[in-house]
Amino acid sequence: MSETPAVAPEEPKPGFRHVRLVIALAVASLLGTFAVYTAFADSSIPVLMVSQAQAYSGQKVRLEGKVTTSHGDAADASGLHFVVKDYKGSQTLPVVYTGAVPDAYKIGRDVVIDGTLKDGVFTAVPDSLVTKCPSKYSDKATTSDTKS
Protein backbone atom coordinates (compact mmCIF):
# COMPACT_ATOMS: atom_id res chain seq x y z
CA MET A 1 0.00 0.00 0.00
CA SER A 2 1.54 3.22 -1.05
CA GLU A 3 0.57 6.50 0.45
CA THR A 4 0.77 9.70 -1.46
CA PRO A 5 1.89 12.61 0.57
CA ALA A 6 -0.75 15.28 1.16
CA VAL A 7 -0.17 18.31 -0.97
CA ALA A 8 -0.31 21.56 0.92
CA PRO A 9 -2.34 24.37 -0.69
CA GLU A 10 -0.37 27.08 -2.38
CA GLU A 11 0.28 30.14 -0.31
CA PRO A 12 -0.95 33.37 -1.90
CA LYS A 13 1.70 35.79 -2.97
CA PRO A 14 2.51 38.32 -0.24
CA GLY A 15 1.02 41.41 -1.98
CA PHE A 16 -2.04 39.68 -3.49
CA ARG A 17 -4.07 39.79 -0.27
CA HIS A 18 -3.75 43.57 -0.08
CA VAL A 19 -4.84 44.02 -3.69
CA ARG A 20 -8.03 42.01 -3.06
CA LEU A 21 -8.75 44.09 0.05
CA VAL A 22 -8.29 47.37 -1.83
CA ILE A 23 -10.58 46.20 -4.65
CA ALA A 24 -13.25 45.06 -2.17
CA LEU A 25 -13.12 48.39 -0.32
CA ALA A 26 -13.35 50.35 -3.59
CA VAL A 27 -16.43 48.38 -4.69
CA ALA A 28 -18.04 48.81 -1.27
CA SER A 29 -17.44 52.57 -1.28
CA LEU A 30 -18.91 52.89 -4.80
CA LEU A 31 -22.02 50.99 -3.74
CA GLY A 32 -22.35 53.14 -0.61
CA THR A 33 -22.02 56.33 -2.64
CA PHE A 34 -24.68 55.13 -5.08
CA ALA A 35 -27.05 54.28 -2.21
CA VAL A 36 -26.65 57.72 -0.63
CA TYR A 37 -27.11 59.44 -4.01
CA THR A 38 -30.35 57.58 -4.78
CA ALA A 39 -31.69 58.31 -1.29
CA PHE A 40 -31.22 62.07 -1.68
CA ALA A 41 -31.72 62.51 -5.43
CA ASP A 42 -35.50 62.92 -5.11
CA SER A 43 -35.15 65.72 -2.56
CA SER A 44 -34.02 68.15 -5.27
CA ILE A 45 -37.63 68.65 -6.45
CA PRO A 46 -39.00 71.98 -5.18
CA VAL A 47 -42.10 71.73 -2.96
CA LEU A 48 -44.54 74.50 -3.86
CA MET A 49 -47.86 75.96 -2.84
CA VAL A 50 -50.40 76.70 -5.55
CA SER A 51 -49.53 80.41 -5.47
CA GLN A 52 -45.87 79.62 -6.28
CA ALA A 53 -46.47 77.18 -9.14
CA GLN A 54 -46.60 79.72 -12.00
CA ALA A 55 -42.96 80.68 -11.41
CA TYR A 56 -41.92 77.07 -12.08
CA SER A 57 -43.95 76.47 -15.27
CA GLY A 58 -42.49 73.64 -17.33
CA GLN A 59 -40.36 72.28 -14.48
CA LYS A 60 -41.01 69.15 -12.44
CA VAL A 61 -42.23 70.19 -8.99
CA ARG A 62 -44.06 68.81 -5.96
CA LEU A 63 -47.34 70.65 -5.41
CA GLU A 64 -49.24 70.95 -2.12
CA GLY A 65 -52.83 72.09 -1.74
CA LYS A 66 -56.39 71.29 -0.68
CA VAL A 67 -58.76 69.48 -3.08
CA THR A 68 -61.82 71.66 -3.80
CA THR A 69 -63.52 69.81 -6.69
CA SER A 70 -63.02 66.40 -8.27
CA HIS A 71 -64.44 64.47 -11.23
CA GLY A 72 -63.34 61.72 -13.59
CA ASP A 73 -61.52 58.45 -13.04
CA ALA A 74 -57.78 58.08 -12.46
CA ALA A 75 -57.84 54.65 -14.12
CA ASP A 76 -59.35 56.14 -17.32
CA ALA A 77 -57.13 57.48 -20.11
CA SER A 78 -58.51 61.01 -19.63
CA GLY A 79 -57.63 60.81 -15.93
CA LEU A 80 -58.95 62.23 -12.69
CA HIS A 81 -59.51 65.98 -12.86
CA PHE A 82 -59.47 67.96 -9.64
CA VAL A 83 -58.71 71.47 -8.44
CA VAL A 84 -56.30 72.26 -5.61
CA LYS A 85 -56.49 75.46 -3.59
CA ASP A 86 -53.69 77.26 -1.82
CA TYR A 87 -53.70 76.80 1.98
CA LYS A 88 -53.56 80.54 2.50
CA GLY A 89 -55.34 82.60 -0.09
CA SER A 90 -57.80 81.78 -2.82
CA GLN A 91 -55.58 80.76 -5.74
CA THR A 92 -56.53 77.46 -7.40
CA LEU A 93 -54.95 75.19 -9.98
CA PRO A 94 -56.53 72.42 -12.09
CA VAL A 95 -54.78 69.03 -11.95
CA VAL A 96 -54.96 66.03 -14.29
CA TYR A 97 -53.90 62.75 -12.66
CA THR A 98 -53.73 59.08 -13.66
CA GLY A 99 -52.76 56.15 -11.47
CA ALA A 100 -53.58 54.82 -8.04
CA VAL A 101 -55.75 57.00 -5.81
CA PRO A 102 -55.20 56.79 -2.04
CA ASP A 103 -58.16 55.60 0.06
CA ALA A 104 -58.11 58.88 2.02
CA TYR A 105 -58.53 61.01 -1.14
CA LYS A 106 -61.65 63.20 -1.07
CA ILE A 107 -62.76 66.80 -1.46
CA GLY A 108 -61.35 68.92 1.36
CA ARG A 109 -58.28 66.70 1.86
CA ASP A 110 -54.74 68.12 1.70
CA VAL A 111 -52.68 66.45 -1.04
CA VAL A 112 -49.12 66.38 -2.32
CA ILE A 113 -48.48 65.53 -5.96
CA ASP A 114 -45.52 65.55 -8.38
CA GLY A 115 -45.84 66.90 -11.90
CA THR A 116 -45.39 69.76 -14.33
CA LEU A 117 -47.41 72.93 -14.90
CA LYS A 118 -48.08 73.68 -18.57
CA ASP A 119 -50.63 76.09 -20.04
CA GLY A 120 -52.28 76.61 -16.65
CA VAL A 121 -52.90 72.89 -16.00
CA PHE A 122 -50.81 70.79 -13.62
CA THR A 123 -50.15 67.39 -15.24
CA ALA A 124 -49.28 64.92 -12.51
CA VAL A 125 -46.77 62.11 -12.61
CA PRO A 126 -48.73 58.80 -12.54
CA ASP A 127 -49.02 57.23 -9.08
CA SER A 128 -47.57 60.28 -7.29
CA LEU A 129 -50.72 61.42 -5.44
CA VAL A 130 -50.37 61.34 -1.65
CA THR A 131 -52.90 62.56 0.90
CA LYS A 132 -51.90 64.20 4.15
CA CYS A 133 -53.30 62.90 7.40
CA PRO A 134 -55.44 65.69 8.89
CA SER A 135 -54.71 64.72 12.51
CA LYS A 136 -50.96 65.17 12.02
CA TYR A 137 -51.24 68.59 10.41
CA SER A 138 -53.92 70.32 12.48
CA ASP A 139 -53.07 73.12 14.91
CA LYS A 140 -52.66 72.12 18.55
CA ALA A 141 -55.07 74.86 19.57
CA THR A 142 -57.72 73.50 17.23
CA THR A 143 -57.37 69.92 18.52
CA SER A 144 -57.48 71.01 22.16
CA ASP A 145 -60.64 73.07 21.48
CA THR A 146 -62.41 70.12 19.89
CA LYS A 147 -61.61 67.81 22.83
CA SER A 148 -63.26 70.11 25.38
C-alpha distance (Angstrom), angle and dihedral (degrees) to the residues before:
residue distance angle dihedral
M1 . . .
S2 3.72 . .
E3 3.73 122.5 .
T4 3.74 122.3 -150.7
P5 3.72 114.0 -142.1
A6 3.80 115.1 -112.2
V7 3.75 111.8 -104.4
A8 3.76 114.1 -131.2
P9 3.82 116.3 -134.2
E10 3.76 116.2 -103.3
E11 3.75 115.5 -96.0
P12 3.80 114.0 -123.8
K13 3.74 116.2 -112.4
P14 3.81 111.9 -92.1
G15 3.85 97.3 -110.9
F16 3.82 97.1 38.8
R17 3.81 94.7 80.5
H18 3.80 91.5 57.3
V19 3.80 92.6 49.4
R20 3.82 91.1 54.2
L21 3.80 90.3 48.8
V22 3.81 92.5 50.6
I23 3.82 91.6 48.8
A24 3.81 91.9 48.4
L25 3.82 91.7 49.6
A26 3.81 91.7 48.0
V27 3.82 91.9 51.7
A28 3.81 91.3 46.5
S29 3.80 92.4 50.5
L30 3.82 91.5 49.0
L31 3.80 90.9 51.2
G32 3.80 90.9 47.6
T33 3.80 91.7 50.0
F34 3.81 90.9 49.9
A35 3.82 91.4 50.0
V36 3.81 92.6 51.1
Y37 3.82 91.5 46.3
T38 3.81 93.5 51.7
A39 3.80 91.2 47.0
F40 3.80 93.1 55.3
A41 3.81 101.5 30.4
D42 3.82 93.3 87.9
S43 3.80 92.5 53.8
S44 3.81 91.1 73.4
I45 3.83 91.4 78.6
P46 3.81 110.4 102.7
V47 3.82 115.4 -120.4
L48 3.80 109.8 -139.1
M49 3.76 141.6 -177.1
V50 3.80 118.3 -132.7
S51 3.82 91.1 -101.2
Q52 3.83 90.9 58.0
A53 3.81 98.2 46.6
Q54 3.83 98.0 88.3
A55 3.81 91.1 64.3
Y56 3.82 89.8 59.6
S57 3.82 98.5 46.9
G58 3.80 111.3 157.8
Q59 3.82 94.3 16.2
K60 3.79 127.0 105.5
V61 3.80 108.5 -106.1
R62 3.80 141.2 161.6
L63 3.80 110.8 -116.8
E64 3.81 126.4 -156.3
G65 3.78 125.6 -165.4
K66 3.80 148.4 117.3
V67 3.83 120.4 -84.1
T68 3.82 110.3 -119.6
T69 3.83 102.9 169.4
S70 3.79 133.8 10.8
H71 3.81 137.1 -175.7
G72 3.78 138.2 153.3
D73 3.78 132.6 43.2
A74 3.80 125.5 -77.1
A75 3.81 90.2 -149.9
D76 3.83 91.2 56.5
A77 3.81 121.2 88.8
S78 3.82 91.3 -116.6
G79 3.81 89.6 53.4
L80 3.77 137.3 -149.9
H81 3.80 112.6 -49.1
F82 3.78 118.6 -155.8
V83 3.79 139.2 153.0
V84 3.80 123.6 -127.6
K85 3.79 122.8 -156.4
D86 3.77 128.1 -152.3
Y87 3.83 114.1 -104.3
K88 3.78 91.1 -127.6
G89 3.76 115.4 32.8
S90 3.76 133.7 13.4
Q91 3.80 103.5 -85.7
T92 3.81 114.8 130.1
L93 3.78 135.5 -170.6
P94 3.83 129.9 -162.3
V95 3.81 115.6 -127.3
V96 3.81 130.8 -161.4
Y97 3.82 113.7 -158.6
T98 3.81 136.8 176.4
G99 3.78 127.4 -175.7
A100 3.77 138.0 47.3
V101 3.80 117.2 -6.6
P102 3.82 117.7 -149.0
D103 3.81 116.6 -118.8
A104 3.81 90.5 -120.8
Y105 3.83 93.1 57.2
K106 3.81 113.3 121.0
I107 3.79 141.7 126.1
G108 3.80 110.1 -65.5
R109 3.82 94.2 28.2
D110 3.81 121.7 124.7
V111 3.81 111.6 -120.3
V112 3.79 139.4 -172.9
I113 3.79 119.1 -153.8
D114 3.82 137.3 171.0
G115 3.78 121.8 -135.6
T116 3.78 149.1 96.5
L117 3.80 131.8 -76.4
K118 3.80 113.8 -134.5
D119 3.81 128.0 164.3
G120 3.80 91.9 -9.9
V121 3.83 95.1 -54.6
F122 3.80 123.8 103.5
T123 3.82 108.7 -138.0
A124 3.78 108.2 -158.8
V125 3.77 128.4 -143.0
P126 3.84 107.7 -111.1
D127 3.81 114.2 -97.2
S128 3.82 93.9 9.0
L129 3.83 98.9 111.8
V130 3.81 113.5 117.9
T131 3.80 127.0 175.0
K132 3.77 122.8 -144.5
C133 3.77 119.6 -127.9
P134 3.82 106.8 -115.8
S135 3.82 94.4 -148.3
K136 3.81 92.0 58.7
Y137 3.79 95.0 49.3
S138 3.80 103.4 41.0
D139 3.81 121.6 107.9
K140 3.80 116.3 -97.1
A141 3.79 89.9 -128.8
T142 3.79 90.9 55.0
T143 3.81 93.7 49.7
S144 3.80 93.1 47.0
D145 3.83 90.5 50.1
T146 3.80 92.2 52.2
K147 3.82 92.9 50.5
S148 3.81 93.4 56.3
